[in-house]
């Protein structure tokens, strides 16, 4: 891990996104809450939050960061579902990896919960959308 001890604490935010494409029939099952594993969207959002909190245990050289907020949203659209995550902290290093991990695990959870009925799903476009840091005044 890199040394961050001499860096000033700042307010940091990162947002990531990604998507999963699936069949229209699968989307309808999710919308109607008819999947055998339960409420797919809520479970995926919670999984993403948990993943952000565990990032330093999953990615070997990530710092263990105290997070101030994690928000994960799953939005159905015409081709599947879009996932986004925003992570905030007050610290010496950014939260990009936490946001990317949150989106990735949320999408993997969607895949896991729908794989019994849809063998054609594709996860794609996982990317960092924005990162910011602001001095504490």
N, CA, C and O of each residue as an XYZ file, in Angstrom:
548
protein
N       0.843     -1.187      0.000
C       0.000      0.000      0.000
C       0.882      1.241      0.000
O       1.980      1.243      0.556
N       0.392      2.270     -0.619
C       1.148      3.520     -0.615
C       0.919      4.255      0.694
O      -0.113      4.084      1.341
N       1.883      5.070      1.076
C       1.810      5.842      2.310
C       0.953      7.085      2.080
O       1.232      7.879      1.181
N      -0.076      7.248      2.885
C      -0.960      8.411      2.769
C      -0.972      9.243      4.048
O      -1.715     10.220      4.144
N      -0.160      8.867      5.024
C      -0.198      9.490      6.337
C       0.098     10.977      6.362
O      -0.329     11.668      7.286
N       0.812     11.487      5.379
C       1.136     12.915      5.369
C       0.167     13.737      4.517
O       0.272     14.962      4.461
N      -0.768     13.064      3.860
C      -1.745     13.787      3.056
C      -2.815     14.388      3.973
O      -3.142     13.801      5.005
N      -3.357     15.541      3.608
C      -4.430     16.132      4.433
C      -5.739     15.371      4.243
O      -6.002     14.825      3.171
N      -6.541     15.341      5.279
C      -7.872     14.766      5.142
C      -8.724     15.690      4.291
O      -8.685     16.911      4.443
N      -9.496     15.086      3.392
C     -10.383     15.828      2.511
C     -11.706     15.088      2.405
O     -11.799     13.892      2.683
N     -12.716     15.825      2.000
C     -13.995     15.178      1.695
C     -13.878     14.600      0.290
O     -13.559     15.315     -0.660
N     -14.138     13.310      0.167
C     -13.948     12.623     -1.115
C     -15.222     11.906     -1.520
O     -15.932     11.341     -0.688
N     -15.494     11.943     -2.816
C     -16.677     11.301     -3.381
C     -16.289     10.629     -4.688
O     -15.500     11.171     -5.462
N     -16.844      9.451     -4.932
C     -16.667      8.783     -6.222
C     -17.988      8.148     -6.623
O     -18.736      7.643     -5.785
N     -18.259      8.184     -7.926
C     -19.457      7.559     -8.479
C     -19.044      6.643     -9.620
O     -18.252      7.021    -10.482
N     -19.593      5.437     -9.612
C     -19.336      4.452    -10.664
C     -20.666      3.951    -11.201
O     -21.706      4.094    -10.559
N     -20.615      3.361    -12.391
C     -21.826      2.804    -12.982
C     -21.495      1.559    -13.784
O     -20.333      1.265    -14.064
N     -22.539      0.840    -14.143
C     -22.417     -0.349    -14.979
C     -23.808     -0.823    -15.327
O     -24.802     -0.221    -14.922
N     -23.874     -1.908    -16.080
C     -25.193     -2.397    -16.463
C     -25.185     -3.895    -16.673
O     -24.136     -4.524    -16.813
N     -26.398     -4.454    -16.689
C     -26.603     -5.850    -17.042
C     -27.757     -5.888    -18.028
O     -28.836     -5.362    -17.754
N     -27.529     -6.510    -19.173
C     -28.586     -6.690    -20.156
C     -29.233     -8.043    -19.926
O     -28.559     -9.021    -19.604
N     -30.553     -8.088    -20.095
C     -31.286     -9.337    -19.881
C     -32.521     -9.361    -20.763
O     -32.908     -8.351    -21.350
N     -33.120    -10.516    -20.843
C     -34.311    -10.707    -21.661
C     -35.507     -9.943    -21.073
O     -35.602     -9.771    -19.858
N     -36.405     -9.493    -21.934
C     -37.605     -8.792    -21.447
C     -38.420     -9.623    -20.450
O     -38.996     -9.080    -19.507
N     -38.463    -10.925    -20.663
C     -39.201    -11.795    -19.747
C     -38.588    -11.765    -18.347
O     -39.302    -11.795    -17.345
N     -37.273    -11.706    -18.295
C     -36.575    -11.642    -17.005
C     -36.878    -10.323    -16.306
O     -37.140    -10.294    -15.103
N     -36.841     -9.243    -17.059
C     -37.173     -7.928    -16.497
C     -38.585     -7.921    -15.914
O     -38.825     -7.342    -14.855
N     -39.508     -8.563    -16.607
C     -40.888     -8.611    -16.110
C     -40.966     -9.412    -14.820
O     -41.667     -9.008    -13.892
N     -40.266    -10.533    -14.738
C     -40.253    -11.322    -13.510
C     -39.696    -10.506    -12.340
O     -40.220    -10.563    -11.227
N     -38.633     -9.749    -12.603
C     -38.046     -8.908    -11.562
C     -39.034     -7.821    -11.147
O     -39.251     -7.599     -9.956
N     -39.633     -7.144    -12.125
C     -40.581     -6.061    -11.836
C     -41.786     -6.560    -11.047
O     -42.316     -5.854    -10.190
N     -42.214     -7.790    -11.348
C     -43.372     -8.370    -10.660
C     -42.982     -9.089     -9.367
O     -43.824     -9.710     -8.718
N     -41.706     -9.001     -8.996
C     -41.172     -9.650     -7.793
C     -41.508    -11.155     -7.771
O     -41.965    -11.697     -6.765
N     -41.265    -11.798     -8.909
C     -41.587    -13.217     -9.060
C     -40.349    -14.118     -9.130
O     -40.470    -15.300     -9.450
N     -39.178    -13.584     -8.841
C     -37.975    -14.416     -8.863
C     -37.929    -15.262     -7.594
O     -38.265    -14.786     -6.509
N     -37.516    -16.507     -7.734
C     -37.506    -17.432     -6.593
C     -36.621    -16.959     -5.447
O     -36.907    -17.238     -4.283
N     -35.544    -16.242     -5.773
C     -34.619    -15.803     -4.722
C     -35.079    -14.543     -4.010
O     -34.435    -14.117     -3.051
N     -36.184    -13.931     -4.453
C     -36.705    -12.790     -3.717
C     -36.634    -11.478     -4.468
O     -36.614    -11.447     -5.698
N     -36.596    -10.390     -3.704
C     -36.603     -9.019     -4.220
C     -35.225     -8.695     -4.796
O     -34.322     -8.256     -4.084
N     -35.091     -8.917     -6.078
C     -33.799     -8.850     -6.762
C     -33.139     -7.482     -6.615
O     -31.957     -7.405     -6.282
N     -33.867     -6.425     -6.853
C     -33.268     -5.082     -6.843
C     -32.809     -4.694     -5.442
O     -31.692     -4.204     -5.278
N     -33.639     -4.902     -4.438
C     -33.253     -4.547     -3.069
C     -32.043     -5.351     -2.610
O     -31.121     -4.801     -2.009
N     -32.045     -6.637     -2.887
C     -30.910     -7.480     -2.480
C     -29.635     -7.021     -3.178
O     -28.579     -6.961     -2.548
N     -29.713     -6.696     -4.466
C     -28.526     -6.243     -5.201
C     -28.004     -4.907     -4.664
O     -26.794     -4.705     -4.564
N     -28.909     -4.009     -4.325
C     -28.469     -2.724     -3.762
C     -27.764     -2.933     -2.419
O     -26.726     -2.324     -2.162
N     -28.315     -3.777     -1.579
C     -27.681     -4.049     -0.281
C     -26.340     -4.754     -0.474
O     -25.377     -4.456      0.233
N     -26.272     -5.681     -1.421
C     -25.007     -6.366     -1.708
C     -23.927     -5.369     -2.133
O     -22.768     -5.493     -1.738
N     -24.315     -4.389     -2.935
C     -23.360     -3.365     -3.355
C     -22.845     -2.545     -2.187
O     -21.657     -2.232     -2.118
N     -23.733     -2.199     -1.273
C     -23.318     -1.449     -0.077
C     -22.350     -2.281      0.751
O     -21.315     -1.781      1.190
N     -22.684     -3.546      0.964
C     -21.789     -4.420      1.728
C     -20.428     -4.537      1.050
O     -19.396     -4.537      1.721
N     -20.423     -4.635     -0.267
C     -19.169     -4.777     -1.004
C     -18.271     -3.560     -0.828
O     -17.062     -3.697     -0.639
N     -18.865     -2.362     -0.891
C     -18.066     -1.144     -0.697
C     -17.398     -1.166      0.671
O     -16.247     -0.756      0.814
N     -18.125     -1.646      1.675
C     -17.591     -1.694      3.041
C     -16.490     -2.742      3.200
O     -15.708     -2.680      4.149
N     -16.425     -3.695      2.284
C     -15.431     -4.773      2.359
C     -14.303     -4.615      1.339
O     -13.491     -5.529      1.189
N     -14.230     -3.517      0.655
C     -13.307     -3.343     -0.462
C     -11.862     -3.668     -0.093
O     -11.179     -4.353     -0.854
N     -11.388     -3.201      1.040
C      -9.982     -3.434      1.397
C      -9.692     -4.907      1.670
O      -8.534     -5.323      1.641
N     -10.722     -5.694      1.934
C     -10.536     -7.133      2.118
C     -10.550     -7.872      0.784
O     -10.034     -8.986      0.687
N     -11.132     -7.266     -0.235
C     -11.238     -7.894     -1.546
C     -10.108     -7.498     -2.490
O      -9.644     -8.320     -3.280
N      -9.668     -6.254     -2.414
C      -8.623     -5.723     -3.293
C      -7.355     -5.579     -2.456
O      -7.318     -4.745     -1.551
N      -6.325     -6.361     -2.727
C      -5.189     -6.483     -1.807
C      -4.512     -5.185     -1.360
O      -4.135     -5.086     -0.193
N      -4.343     -4.196     -2.220
C      -3.577     -3.013     -1.830
C      -4.450     -1.784     -1.559
O      -3.944     -0.663     -1.500
N      -5.749     -1.993     -1.395
C      -6.647     -0.885     -1.040
C      -6.517     -0.559      0.439
O      -6.350     -1.444      1.278
N      -6.598      0.715      0.734
C      -6.609      1.152      2.126
C      -7.947      0.822      2.771
O      -8.985      0.811      2.110
N      -7.905      0.558      4.055
C      -9.121      0.367      4.839
C      -9.644      1.758      5.192
O      -9.048      2.461      6.008
N     -10.739      2.145      4.586
C     -11.254      3.504      4.704
C     -12.558      3.498      5.498
O     -13.412      2.631      5.306
N     -12.697      4.469      6.384
C     -13.977      4.666      7.053
C     -14.892      5.428      6.100
O     -14.597      6.560      5.718
N     -15.994      4.806      5.722
C     -16.904      5.414      4.762
C     -17.981      6.212      5.487
O     -18.510      5.785      6.513
N     -18.292      7.373      4.936
C     -19.345      8.211      5.495
C     -20.709      7.868      4.903
O     -21.733      8.000      5.574
N     -20.719      7.426      3.639
C     -21.985      7.102      2.993
C     -21.732      6.225      1.769
O     -20.759      6.415      1.040
N     -22.625      5.265      1.562
C     -22.636      4.459      0.337
C     -24.072      4.418     -0.163
O     -24.991      4.070      0.578
N     -24.250      4.776     -1.420
C     -25.569      4.745     -2.049
C     -25.470      3.903     -3.314
O     -24.625      4.162     -4.171
N     -26.325      2.901     -3.433
C     -26.362      2.048     -4.629
C     -27.787      2.076     -5.172
O     -28.754      1.885     -4.435
N     -27.894      2.320     -6.477
C     -29.209      2.362     -7.131
C     -29.202      1.431     -8.333
O     -28.268      1.422     -9.134
N     -30.265      0.651     -8.437
C     -30.496     -0.195     -9.596
C     -31.750      0.328    -10.288
O     -32.810      0.435     -9.671
N     -31.623      0.653    -11.572
C     -32.752      1.193    -12.338
C     -33.007      0.326    -13.561
O     -32.142      0.222    -14.431
N     -34.179     -0.302    -13.646
C     -34.528     -1.045    -14.856
C     -34.680     -0.090    -16.044
O     -35.107      1.054    -15.888
N     -34.323     -0.582    -17.229
C     -34.541      0.170    -18.456
C     -34.992     -0.812    -19.529
O     -35.297     -1.962    -19.214
N     -35.040     -0.397    -20.764
C     -35.592     -1.221    -21.839
C     -34.773     -2.483    -22.108
O     -35.326     -3.489    -22.553
N     -33.468     -2.447    -21.846
C     -32.602     -3.582    -22.184
C     -32.131     -4.383    -20.981
O     -31.549     -5.455    -21.146
N     -32.369     -3.886    -19.780
C     -31.873     -4.579    -18.592
C     -31.939     -3.670    -17.390
O     -32.968     -3.061    -17.099
N     -30.802     -3.589    -16.686
C     -30.756     -2.736    -15.497
C     -29.431     -1.995    -15.454
O     -28.376     -2.538    -15.780
N     -29.520     -0.738    -15.042
C     -28.337      0.090    -14.845
C     -28.081      0.209    -13.353
O     -29.002      0.407    -12.561
N     -26.824      0.086    -12.988
C     -26.430      0.209    -11.582
C     -25.525      1.426    -11.429
O     -24.696      1.716    -12.292
N     -25.698      2.127    -10.319
C     -24.789      3.224     -9.989
C     -24.525      3.199     -8.487
O     -25.372      2.795     -7.690
N     -23.337      3.641     -8.131
C     -22.954      3.712     -6.720
C     -22.193      5.001     -6.487
O     -21.329      5.384     -7.276
N     -22.527      5.660     -5.396
C     -21.785      6.838     -4.954
C     -21.297      6.566     -3.541
O     -22.057      6.147     -2.668
N     -20.004      6.815     -3.338
C     -19.374      6.564     -2.041
C     -18.730      7.860     -1.580
O     -18.105      8.575     -2.364
N     -18.896      8.155     -0.277
C     -18.315      9.370      0.308
C     -17.517      9.012      1.549
O     -17.871      8.102      2.300
N     -16.425      9.756      1.748
C     -15.647      9.610      2.975
C     -14.942     10.926      3.277
O     -14.862     11.817      2.431
N     -14.444     11.023      4.478
C     -13.522     12.087      4.854
C     -12.213     11.371      5.149
O     -12.093     10.667      6.151
N     -11.234     11.553      4.271
C     -10.009     10.787      4.440
C      -8.877     11.278      3.576
O      -8.945     12.345      2.967
N      -7.819     10.462      3.537
C      -6.576     10.817      2.846
C      -6.431     10.134      1.492
O      -5.464     10.385      0.773
N      -7.367      9.289      1.145
C      -7.318      8.605     -0.143
C      -8.728      8.472     -0.687
O      -9.704      8.506      0.062
N      -8.822      8.321     -1.991
C     -10.123      8.327     -2.652
C     -10.926      7.059     -2.460
O     -10.441      6.069     -1.914
N     -12.158      7.110     -2.918
C     -13.094      5.999     -2.756
C     -13.535      5.434     -4.109
O     -14.625      4.874     -4.224
N     -12.689      5.583     -5.129
C     -13.021      5.055     -6.445
C     -13.205      3.542     -6.424
O     -14.157      3.018     -7.001
N     -12.289      2.843     -5.756
C     -12.363      1.386     -5.739
C     -13.609      0.909     -5.011
O     -14.205     -0.099     -5.393
N     -14.002      1.614     -3.980
C     -15.221      1.255     -3.249
C     -16.451      1.411     -4.139
O     -17.342      0.562     -4.118
N     -16.504      2.485     -4.916
C     -17.638      2.700     -5.815
C     -17.668      1.643     -6.924
O     -18.727      1.098     -7.238
N     -16.514      1.359     -7.509
C     -16.439      0.347     -8.561
C     -16.780     -1.044     -8.026
O     -17.451     -1.824     -8.702
N     -16.325     -1.350     -6.829
C     -16.627     -2.647     -6.211
C     -18.116     -2.758     -5.912
O     -18.716     -3.812     -6.122
N     -18.713     -1.680     -5.425
C     -20.149     -1.690     -5.131
C     -20.960     -1.997     -6.386
O     -21.863     -2.833     -6.351
N     -20.647     -1.332     -7.487
C     -21.365     -1.570     -8.744
C     -21.136     -2.998     -9.221
O     -22.080     -3.677     -9.626
N     -19.904     -3.451     -9.177
C     -19.585     -4.799     -9.669
C     -20.348     -5.868     -8.899
O     -20.932     -6.769     -9.501
N     -20.349     -5.777     -7.589
C     -21.032     -6.790     -6.774
C     -22.549     -6.672     -6.907
O     -23.244     -7.687     -6.892
N     -23.066     -5.476     -7.035
C     -24.507     -5.320     -7.264
C     -24.913     -6.017     -8.568
O     -25.928     -6.712     -8.614
N     -24.122     -5.828     -9.615
C     -24.422     -6.466    -10.901
C     -24.253     -7.982    -10.820
O     -25.052     -8.726    -11.388
N     -23.235     -8.436    -10.127
C     -23.057     -9.884     -9.945
C     -24.228    -10.489     -9.169
O     -24.642    -11.617     -9.439
N     -24.746     -9.749     -8.226
C     -25.905    -10.222     -7.462
C     -27.135    -10.325     -8.353
O     -27.884    -11.298     -8.272
N     -27.343     -9.326     -9.200
C     -28.444     -9.403    -10.160
C     -28.294    -10.646    -11.032
O     -29.257    -11.379    -11.256
N     -27.089    -10.871    -11.514
C     -26.820    -12.039    -12.352
C     -27.144    -13.322    -11.597
O     -27.831    -14.198    -12.122
N     -26.650    -13.432    -10.369
C     -26.877    -14.637     -9.570
C     -28.361    -14.889     -9.336
O     -28.827    -16.025     -9.423
N     -29.086    -13.842     -9.045
C     -30.494    -14.018     -8.704
C     -31.381    -14.297     -9.920
O     -32.504    -14.779     -9.773
N     -30.877    -13.993    -11.120
C     -31.668    -14.184    -12.337
C     -31.149    -15.302    -13.242
O     -31.800    -15.638    -14.231
N     -30.008    -15.875    -12.928
C     -29.376    -16.832    -13.842
C     -30.201    -18.090    -14.094
O     -30.033    -18.731    -15.131
N     -31.079    -18.454    -13.179
C     -31.904    -19.650    -13.371
C     -32.896    -19.487    -14.525
O     -33.309    -20.477    -15.130
N     -33.280    -18.240    -14.833
C     -34.274    -18.023    -15.881
C     -33.710    -17.343    -17.125
O     -34.402    -17.242    -18.138
N     -32.456    -16.874    -17.064
C     -31.890    -16.134    -18.198
C     -30.420    -16.490    -18.361
O     -29.580    -16.086    -17.557
N     -30.124    -17.233    -19.388
C     -28.739    -17.650    -19.664
C     -28.015    -16.680    -20.602
O     -26.867    -16.922    -20.973
N     -28.672    -15.596    -20.984
C     -28.092    -14.683    -21.969
C     -27.618    -13.360    -21.369
O     -27.164    -12.487    -22.109
N     -27.710    -13.192    -20.067
C     -27.366    -11.902    -19.445
C     -25.899    -11.542    -19.696
O     -25.024    -12.406    -19.759
N     -25.666    -10.249    -19.834
C     -24.315     -9.734    -20.047
C     -24.101     -8.527    -19.141
O     -24.867     -7.564    -19.174
N     -23.045     -8.598    -18.332
C     -22.628     -7.459    -17.503
C     -21.625     -6.649    -18.317
O     -20.720     -7.213    -18.930
N     -21.786     -5.319    -18.323
C     -20.877     -4.491    -19.127
C     -20.788     -3.065    -18.584
O     -21.516     -2.661    -17.677
N     -19.870     -2.338    -19.178
C     -19.751     -0.888    -19.000
C     -19.509     -0.449    -17.558
O     -19.953      0.628    -17.159
N     -18.816     -1.262    -16.779
C     -18.470     -0.832    -15.418
C     -17.372      0.224    -15.534
O     -16.311     -0.020    -16.107
N     -17.653      1.399    -14.976
C     -16.679      2.492    -15.124
C     -16.854      3.523    -14.019
O     -17.917      3.647    -13.410
N     -15.781      4.250    -13.786
C     -15.815      5.385    -12.863
C     -16.397      6.570    -13.618
O     -15.920      6.927    -14.696
N     -17.423      7.172    -13.051
C     -18.099      8.309    -13.683
C     -17.501      9.625    -13.211
O     -17.313     10.552    -13.998
N     -17.203      9.696    -11.915
C     -16.761     10.954    -11.338
C     -16.014     10.695    -10.043
O     -16.336      9.766     -9.303
N     -15.020     11.519     -9.776
C     -14.402     11.527     -8.445
C     -14.064     12.964     -8.099
O     -13.672     13.764     -8.949
N     -14.231     13.259     -6.821
C     -13.996     14.623     -6.359
C     -13.301     14.576     -5.017
O     -13.438     13.619     -4.254
N     -12.545     15.638     -4.743
C     -12.006     15.839     -3.403
C     -12.046     17.328     -3.106
O     -11.756     18.166     -3.960
N     -12.413     17.630     -1.871
C     -12.566     19.022     -1.447
C     -11.906     19.187     -0.093
O     -12.050     18.343      0.791
N     -11.190     20.272      0.057
C     -10.580     20.572      1.347
C     -11.657     20.776      2.402
O     -12.750     21.264      2.113
N     -11.330     20.399      3.614
C     -12.236     20.608      4.733
C     -12.013     22.012      5.254
O     -10.894     22.389      5.602
N     -13.093     22.787      5.306
C     -12.935     24.172      5.779
C     -13.577     24.377      7.119
O     -13.537     25.483      7.659
